[in-house]
Amino acid sequence: MKAAIFHGPNQPLTIEQVEIDSPAAHEVKIRTMASGVCHSDLHFVDGLYPYPAPAILGHEAAGIVEEVGDQVEYVKPGDHVIACLSVFCGHCDNCLSGKPNLCQSKPGRGFAGKPYFTWNGSPVFQFLNVSSYAEPMLHHENAVVKIREDIPFEQAALIGCGVTTGVGAALNTAQVEPGSTVAVWGAGGVGLAAIQGARIAGARRPRSLAPRMSSMPPPATPSSPSRTLRVAEPTTPSKQSGTSVPPSSASKRSTRAVPPPSSA
């Protein structure tokens, strides 16, 4: 299988052949059909947040279940699912009181457990319980949400992060009330979802305060690491340079179909 490998801050990702483990008792193997490129991923590439390398980034995805562990009951092969980075155990106090996002005992293999992925025999770290920059993913069953088969994967993937972030900001953080007037700064991926969340909450006049394009600063050049996700060829002694692949300029993220990952 192919995956985009993160080698450390300010280094291009490279497309490599990696191996994926078989699902454990409560795990699900998923064929990645679409993955978002979230700006949060770029923060790790830029070194703004630390993360061990090598790793497979990406945390906003949708796909089709291919294989399940022998104790999985929620999904079966062929089901369409959205990946969820907020995995939960389902039996701690927070989970049982309706707050699984605050789970006190998140399941998973952890950094010290058996690796989900290996590359040339060495472990590759999973990223935020998802690692969607790979052809298949391997998740705990409580890290997926089953969806209808008629929902396009490219749209479903965005629900895994951007949509829930924006809608949650309106419903849970701002606690928008019916009849209120709501202003949202910016109308990118998260901003549009926040407007939708305000509408769902019953806001009378949700409004975007997106600045005019004429007042926006000029876009960064392709060499700017803060606005660019670089993907290089598979690592060989003769291939060290990367090719700049800019993220979507219209929103916080863009989506792409997988395979092939090398089109990222």
LOTOR-360105 format. One line per field, with one value per residue (C-alpha): x, y, z; residue number from 1. Coordinates in nm, 2 decimals. Example, Ala and Ser with C-alpha at 12.3 -4.5 7.8 and 13.67 -1.06 7.14 Angstrom:
BEGIN
u	[1.23, 1.37]
v	[-0.45, -0.11]
w	[0.78, 0.71]
pos	[1, 2]
//
This chain:
BEGIN
u	[0.00, 0.11, 0.12, 0.26, 0.53, 0.60, 0.97, 0.99, 0.93, 0.99, 1.06, 0.85, 0.63, 0.73, 0.51, 0.63, 0.53, 0.43, 0.27, -0.04, -0.12, -0.43, -0.72, -0.72, -1.04, -1.21, -1.03, -1.15, -0.95, -1.09, -1.01, -0.96, -1.18, -1.13, -0.91, -0.92, -0.60, -0.66, -0.45, -0.38, -0.18, 0.04, 0.11, 0.29, 0.47, 0.58, 0.70, 0.45, 0.34, 0.57, 0.50, 0.73, 0.85, 0.81, 0.43, 0.14, -0.06, -0.42, -0.72, -1.03, -1.14, -1.42, -1.39, -1.53, -1.48, -1.27, -1.20, -1.31, -1.18, -1.35, -1.53, -1.65, -2.03, -2.09, -1.98, -1.92, -1.72, -1.88, -2.01, -1.93, -1.78, -1.64, -1.31, -1.33, -1.02, -1.21, -1.20, -1.38, -1.41, -1.78, -1.77, -1.60, -1.79, -1.77, -1.88, -2.17, -2.28, -2.30, -1.96, -1.75, -1.54, -1.40, -1.33, -1.10, -0.98, -0.93, -0.87, -0.59, -0.24, -0.05, 0.31, 0.44, 0.20, 0.22, 0.25, -0.04, 0.20, 0.56, 0.80, 1.11, 1.05, 1.04, 0.73, 0.54, 0.33, -0.04, -0.16, -0.45, -0.61, -0.66, -0.36, -0.57, -0.28, -0.27, -0.46, -0.60, -0.66, -0.67, -0.90, -1.07, -1.44, -1.53, -1.33, -1.57, -1.92, -2.14, -2.31, -2.55, -2.40, -2.54, -2.33, -2.03, -1.70, -1.55, -1.82, -1.84, -1.47, -1.51, -1.75, -1.46, -1.31, -1.40, -1.78, -1.79, -1.55, -1.76, -2.10, -1.97, -1.84, -2.20, -2.39, -2.16, -1.91, -2.11, -2.44, -2.63, -2.99, -3.30, -3.37, -3.02, -2.80, -2.47, -2.15, -1.89, -1.55, -1.45, -1.63, -1.38, -1.45, -1.49, -1.66, -1.93, -1.99, -2.02, -2.29, -2.47, -2.45, -2.59, -2.88, -2.94, -2.96, -3.23, -3.03, -3.24, -2.96, -2.63, -2.38, -2.03, -1.78, -1.54, -1.31, -1.31, -1.05, -0.90, -0.82, -0.66, -0.28, -0.12, -0.10, 0.22, 0.47, 0.50, 0.82, 0.64, 0.62, 0.32, 0.10, 0.24, 0.23, 0.52, 0.52, 0.84, 0.91, 0.98, 1.31, 1.62, 1.97, 1.92, 1.58, 1.59, 1.39, 1.01, 0.74, 0.51, 0.14, -0.05, -0.36, -0.70, -0.71, -1.08, -1.11, -0.93, -0.90, -0.94, -1.04, -0.89, -0.98, -0.75, -0.59, -0.35, -0.19, 0.08, -0.18, -0.18]
v	[0.00, 0.36, 0.64, 0.99, 0.97, 1.26, 1.27, 1.57, 1.95, 2.15, 1.84, 1.72, 1.42, 1.13, 0.86, 0.52, 0.16, 0.07, -0.23, -0.22, -0.46, -0.68, -0.55, -0.64, -0.75, -0.41, -0.26, -0.18, -0.17, 0.10, 0.17, 0.55, 0.70, 1.07, 1.27, 1.63, 1.84, 2.03, 2.33, 2.16, 1.90, 2.18, 2.30, 1.98, 1.99, 2.35, 2.24, 2.46, 2.14, 1.85, 1.50, 1.20, 1.08, 0.89, 0.92, 0.93, 1.25, 1.32, 1.31, 1.40, 1.11, 0.88, 0.53, 0.18, -0.09, -0.38, -0.59, -0.60, -0.76, -1.06, -0.85, -0.56, -0.52, -0.17, -0.20, -0.47, -0.50, -0.28, -0.02, 0.35, 0.54, 0.87, 0.86, 1.03, 1.15, 1.16, 0.79, 0.69, 0.38, 0.39, 0.29, 0.56, 0.83, 1.09, 0.84, 0.72, 1.08, 1.18, 1.33, 1.08, 1.36, 1.39, 1.01, 0.93, 0.60, 0.64, 0.30, 0.24, 0.09, 0.40, 0.48, 0.19, -0.07, -0.28, -0.03, 0.01, 0.07, -0.03, 0.10, -0.10, -0.30, 0.01, 0.14, 0.44, 0.64, 0.68, 1.04, 1.15, 0.80, 0.83, 0.87, 0.93, 1.00, 0.63, 0.40, 0.20, 0.31, 0.10, 0.24, 0.14, 0.07, 0.37, 0.60, 0.56, 0.68, 0.48, 0.68, 0.62, 0.49, 0.78, 1.05, 1.15, 1.06, 1.40, 1.57, 1.31, 1.34, 1.70, 1.61, 1.43, 1.76, 2.09, 2.05, 1.93, 2.21, 2.48, 2.34, 2.26, 2.61, 2.74, 2.48, 2.40, 2.68, 2.98, 2.81, 3.01, 3.07, 3.07, 3.42, 3.55, 3.74, 3.56, 3.70, 3.46, 3.59, 3.42, 3.19, 2.91, 2.54, 2.60, 2.94, 2.80, 2.51, 2.76, 2.95, 2.62, 2.54, 2.88, 2.82, 2.48, 2.64, 2.87, 3.19, 3.46, 3.62, 3.43, 3.65, 3.60, 3.89, 3.76, 4.04, 4.16, 4.00, 4.34, 4.38, 4.04, 4.01, 3.86, 3.48, 3.32, 3.20, 2.83, 2.83, 2.95, 2.65, 2.79, 2.77, 2.47, 2.09, 1.95, 1.60, 1.45, 1.13, 0.81, 0.85, 0.74, 0.87, 1.05, 1.21, 1.47, 1.76, 1.80, 1.94, 2.21, 2.13, 2.43, 2.36, 2.50, 2.87, 2.88, 2.72, 2.57, 2.24, 2.06, 1.70, 1.45, 1.10, 0.82, 0.63, 0.74, 0.92, 1.05, 1.29, 1.49]
w	[0.00, -0.06, 0.20, 0.23, 0.50, 0.73, 0.80, 1.04, 1.04, 0.73, 0.52, 0.22, 0.26, 0.04, -0.12, 0.01, 0.01, 0.37, 0.54, 0.75, 1.03, 1.05, 1.26, 1.63, 1.81, 1.80, 1.50, 1.15, 0.82, 0.59, 0.22, 0.20, -0.06, 0.02, 0.26, 0.35, 0.37, 0.69, 0.79, 1.12, 0.93, 0.79, 1.15, 1.22, 0.88, 0.97, 1.31, 1.50, 1.69, 1.77, 1.64, 1.62, 1.28, 1.07, 1.07, 0.83, 0.87, 0.77, 1.01, 0.79, 0.58, 0.46, 0.31, 0.29, 0.55, 0.41, 0.72, 1.08, 1.40, 1.56, 1.82, 1.61, 1.61, 1.49, 1.12, 0.87, 0.54, 0.27, 0.51, 0.43, 0.72, 0.83, 1.03, 1.37, 1.55, 1.89, 1.96, 2.28, 2.51, 2.57, 2.94, 3.14, 3.34, 3.06, 2.79, 2.99, 3.07, 2.70, 2.67, 2.47, 2.33, 2.69, 2.72, 3.01, 2.87, 2.49, 2.33, 2.09, 2.06, 2.17, 2.08, 2.28, 2.13, 1.81, 1.52, 1.28, 1.00, 0.92, 0.65, 0.56, 0.88, 1.11, 1.29, 1.14, 1.38, 1.34, 1.35, 1.57, 1.55, 1.18, 0.94, 0.62, 0.39, 0.31, 0.08, 0.38, 0.74, 1.06, 1.33, 1.65, 1.58, 1.81, 1.57, 1.28, 1.21, 0.96, 0.69, 0.40, 0.08, -0.13, 0.04, -0.17, -0.01, -0.08, 0.12, 0.39, 0.46, 0.56, 0.84, 1.01, 1.12, 0.94, 0.96, 1.32, 1.42, 1.27, 1.37, 1.71, 1.76, 1.70, 1.89, 2.18, 2.23, 2.14, 2.23, 1.97, 2.07, 1.85, 1.70, 1.77, 1.52, 1.46, 1.29, 1.16, 1.06, 0.74, 0.51, 0.45, 0.53, 0.91, 0.87, 0.64, 0.88, 1.17, 0.97, 0.91, 1.28, 1.37, 1.13, 1.28, 1.62, 1.50, 1.44, 1.27, 1.08, 1.05, 0.87, 0.73, 0.78, 0.52, 0.41, 0.06, -0.17, -0.24, 0.12, 0.16, 0.18, -0.13, -0.13, -0.01, -0.27, -0.33, -0.12, 0.19, 0.43, 0.62, 0.31, 0.13, 0.17, -0.02, -0.15, -0.29, -0.49, -0.29, -0.11, -0.30, -0.29, -0.62, -0.54, -0.27, -0.40, -0.34, -0.55, -0.40, -0.38, -0.25, -0.04, -0.14, -0.14, -0.10, 0.24, 0.53, 0.35, 0.02, -0.05, -0.29, -0.38, -0.29, -0.47, -0.60, -0.30, -0.53, -0.68, -0.36]
pos	[1, 2, 3, 4, 5, 6, 7, 8, 9, 10, 11, 12, 13, 14, 15, 16, 17, 18, 19, 20, 21, 22, 23, 24, 25, 26, 27, 28, 29, 30, 31, 32, 33, 34, 35, 36, 37, 38, 39, 40, 41, 42, 43, 44, 45, 46, 47, 48, 49, 50, 51, 52, 53, 54, 55, 56, 57, 58, 59, 60, 61, 62, 63, 64, 65, 66, 67, 68, 69, 70, 71, 72, 73, 74, 75, 76, 77, 78, 79, 80, 81, 82, 83, 84, 85, 86, 87, 88, 89, 90, 91, 92, 93, 94, 95, 96, 97, 98, 99, 100, 101, 102, 103, 104, 105, 106, 107, 108, 109, 110, 111, 112, 113, 114, 115, 116, 117, 118, 119, 120, 121, 122, 123, 124, 125, 126, 127, 128, 129, 130, 131, 132, 133, 134, 135, 136, 137, 138, 139, 140, 141, 142, 143, 144, 145, 146, 147, 148, 149, 150, 151, 152, 153, 154, 155, 156, 157, 158, 159, 160, 161, 162, 163, 164, 165, 166, 167, 168, 169, 170, 171, 172, 173, 174, 175, 176, 177, 178, 179, 180, 181, 182, 183, 184, 185, 186, 187, 188, 189, 190, 191, 192, 193, 194, 195, 196, 197, 198, 199, 200, 201, 202, 203, 204, 205, 206, 207, 208, 209, 210, 211, 212, 213, 214, 215, 216, 217, 218, 219, 220, 221, 222, 223, 224, 225, 226, 227, 228, 229, 230, 231, 232, 233, 234, 235, 236, 237, 238, 239, 240, 241, 242, 243, 244, 245, 246, 247, 248, 249, 250, 251, 252, 253, 254, 255, 256, 257, 258, 259, 260, 261, 262, 263, 264]
//
